[in-house]
Structure formats: C-alpha cells, structure tokens
C-alpha cells in the first residue's frame, strides 16, 4: 500500500515539467502563499521534508494558471509603470557607477 502512495506523489521536478514552470517559480508561489490552499504541496517527512502534489492538484494548478492568466514571463500583473517611471528606472540603471576604493 505504501508503494501505491509513493507512485501517486509528484515531486517538484516532475511538477515543474507538467505545468511548464521553473522549480524556483513553484517554490516562490508556495513561499509567498500565492497558490490556493488546496493546491499547495504536502510534505513528506523523510528527514528532507520534500514537497509533493497529487495529479489532481497538478490539474488544479494548470486550471488556476489559465484562470488567473499567469503566463511565463508575463511579470507582475499589478505592475503597470507609466512611461515616465520607465524612463526614470532606465536612467538609474544607466547612471554612472561609483567604484569604491579601500583607504
């Protein structure tokens, strides 16, 4: 029976391939509480506390991604800078870099 439970577990590497997202992204969603509670991974207490999902959860995550329009590379949905804000940020990035010297 334990073997059947083990095969039903989808660990982060496989989950990332199934939902087409990086493992770091999935970890970030979990850490920041972005994933809905029912889609959050369970933890395996084997000394390493590995996270795992069921196939039903993976399918739920796929639906959640589609419903919330979370596409790879889309960025933050709430961040819509004005052209002036973009220009200011670019200026700051292009600014002269000061090299610190030790005395």
Secondary structure, DSSP 4 states (H G I P E B T S, - for coil): -HHHHHHT-EEHHHHHHHHT--HHHHHHHHHHT-S-GGGSPEEE-SSS-EEEE-HHHHHHHHHHHHHTT--TT---TT----HHHHHHHHHHHHSPPPPP---
